[in-house]
Amino acid sequence: MSGRQKLLLAALAALLVVLYLVAVGGGRHDRGDPAARPGWLSRLGGERSAVDPATVTVDCAPPAPAPTATAAGTVVGFTTGCVLRVADPGGLHTLVLRSGARFVVSAPAPGDADVTVRDEVTPGDDGTAVAKVAVDKATEVVLGCPGGGGCTVTVARS
């Protein structure tokens, strides 16, 4: 091996060490904040499009008033719980649920995972509780109203 090749190999090794140290030192060591903005790498892939509220059917128990369509999406009012049936979106999309009050959402994870994700969503600083559910096939999302006092959730367009 010539002197030039040895120098190039040493420079490459030093570059790899520096990149490793930057990755380890600049990485996040917490579990992350699901409400936070995505990192730079995920922004390269672009945003997932939202599920069209027209492709979501609602079944509440006990029977609730019929959902109403608005410019923002479909408004669903219920007392104890509802099942949202999402038609196959044809790829990975996001079901966006908004409310002015606390609500519970439970949904299967996308893909072939046998996992159900459950979360109690509370309003943020702006007074809106937002849940974003990843949907990649026809699925059922269960909504609940903690305390049973009644909830109103909007299946939003974005």
ABEGO torsion letter per residue (X at the ends): XBAAAAAAAAAAAAAAAAAAAAAAAABBABAEBAABBBBAAAAAAEBBBBBBAAABBBBBOBBBBBBBBBAAEBBBBBAABBBBBBBBAGEBBBBBBBBABBBBBBBBBBEABBBBBBBBBBBBAAGBBBBBBBBABBBBBBBBBBGGAEBBBBBBAX
